[in-house]
Amino acid sequence: MVFVTDVVHYWVVDRVAVLTIDNPPVNALSALAWSALDHSIARAVADSAADAIVMIGAGSSFVAGADIRVFDTLKTARDSLSRSAGIHASLRRIEDSPKPVIAAIRGYALGGGNELAMACHYRIAVADAKVGQPEVLLGLIPGAAGTQRLPRLVGPELAMRMCTDGKPISGLEALAAGLVDGITSGDLLDSAVRYARSRAVTRKTRDLTDRIANKPHARLLAQSTQGTQGGAAPGSQASQAAMVSIQHGIDTGFDAGSIRERELFAQCLFSTESKALRHQFFAKRAAAKAARFQGDP
């Protein structure tokens, strides 16, 4: 049985529904991709032929982030809050699936890609996968509950570092940190399907509290990290906002933290800092394309 949309392919193998995100070149999460994922998760939950679900990216990557062109279509804070609320709700529907959902990660799982994976119940990866939250490099914070789920998986110290320096970690590092649950050296899809068949229960990341139980320690970490963020450094305003969002979620809980994250994301989105960094990003990409074109024979 195969079901295909433009950006998500669906089939069932060994009683596991496989959802393949196929949005080249890097499987960016466009509005269409989010809608197709929502539809495919609902289909898999209702599918009597499937006992578990695997989410994987087509090609060489899982999901390398959101389609950042959409940010230029958001004209007001209300637009941003509405979009973020919809994405948060989609991720909760994944997390609320009664069937185990496993993210199979190769290549890049960055930004929204990592946030998508963290909403799954389990994650397996190849050793050299790159997992991270690089939003700060665009003057933004993670906007799909990344500041809330990440500390619940890896603890506040690593979560703050990943959200403030924007640097990814490898699959092996992610395993050691608790961000992924297994590493495979074999065929990723085969390994993910076998892993899915071995999972009898779900596990919601948003309900995990062990790694964030020491709230005073988290506050000290936030204070010390704030002291290292130079006010003139690119993304420094976003770095501060990310730490505020992480700390708020630790102090007040996942739901309140998610609301605060959406508010802070909207503030960052319309900041001079983010507008400048996003303009710089697109300018560099355009220059690189022009250089490749000029280099063609």
Rosetta blueprint (number, residue, H / E / L):
1 M L
2 V E
3 F E
4 V E
5 T L
6 D L
7 V L
8 V E
9 H E
10 Y E
11 W E
12 V E
13 V E
14 D L
15 R L
16 V E
17 A E
18 V E
19 L E
20 T E
21 I E
22 D L
23 N L
24 P L
25 P L
26 V L
27 N L
28 A L
29 L E
30 S L
31 A H
32 L H
33 A H
34 W H
35 S H
36 A H
37 L H
38 D H
39 H H
40 S H
41 I H
42 A H
43 R H
44 A H
45 V H
46 A H
47 D L
48 S L
49 A L
50 A L
51 D L
52 A E
53 I E
54 V E
55 M E
56 I E
57 G E
58 A L
59 G L
60 S L
61 S L
62 F L
63 V E
64 A L
65 G L
66 A E
67 D L
68 I H
69 R H
70 V H
71 F H
72 D H
73 T H
74 L L
75 K L
76 T L
77 A H
78 R H
79 D H
80 S H
81 L H
82 S H
83 R H
84 S H
85 A H
86 G H
87 I H
88 H H
89 A H
90 S H
91 L H
92 R H
93 R H
94 I H
95 E H
96 D L
97 S L
98 P L
99 K L
100 P L
101 V E
102 I E
103 A E
104 A E
105 I E
106 R L
107 G L
108 Y E
109 A E
110 L E
111 G L
112 G H
113 G H
114 N H
115 E H
116 L H
117 A H
118 M H
119 A H
120 C L
121 H L
122 Y E
123 R E
124 I E
125 A E
126 V L
127 A L
128 D L
129 A L
130 K E
131 V E
132 G E
133 Q L
134 P L
135 E H
136 V H
137 L H
138 L H
139 G L
140 L L
141 I L
142 P L
143 G L
144 A L
145 A L
146 G H
147 T H
148 Q H
149 R H
150 L H
151 P H
152 R H
153 L H
154 V H
155 G L
156 P H
157 E H
158 L H
159 A H
160 M H
161 R H
162 M H
163 C H
164 T H
165 D H
166 G L
167 K L
168 P L
169 I E
170 S E
171 G H
172 L H
173 E H
174 A H
175 L H
176 A H
177 A H
178 G L
179 L L
180 V L
181 D L
182 G E
183 I E
184 T L
185 S L
186 G L
187 D L
188 L H
189 L H
190 D H
191 S H
192 A H
193 V H
194 R H
195 Y H
196 A H
197 R H
198 S H
199 R L
200 A L
201 V L
202 T L
203 R L
204 K L
205 T H
206 R H
207 D H
208 L L
209 T L
210 D H
211 R H
212 I H
213 A L
214 N L
215 K H
216 P H
217 H H
218 A H
219 R H
220 L H
221 L H
222 A H
223 Q H
224 S H
225 T H
226 Q H
227 G L
228 T L
229 Q L
230 G L
231 G L
232 A L
233 A L
234 P L
235 G L
236 S H
237 Q H
238 A H
239 S H
240 Q H
241 A H
242 A H
243 M H
244 V H
245 S H
246 I H
247 Q H
248 H H
249 G H
250 I H
251 D H
252 T H
253 G L
254 F H
255 D H
256 A H
257 G H
258 S H
259 I H
260 R H
261 E H
262 R H
263 E H
264 L H
265 F H
266 A H
267 Q H
268 C H
269 L H
270 F L
271 S L
272 T H
273 E H
274 S H
275 K H
276 A H
277 L H
278 R H
279 H H
280 Q H
281 F H
282 F H
283 A H
284 K H
285 R H
286 A H
287 A H
288 A H
289 K H
290 A H
291 A H
292 R H
293 F H
294 Q H
295 G H
296 D L
297 P L
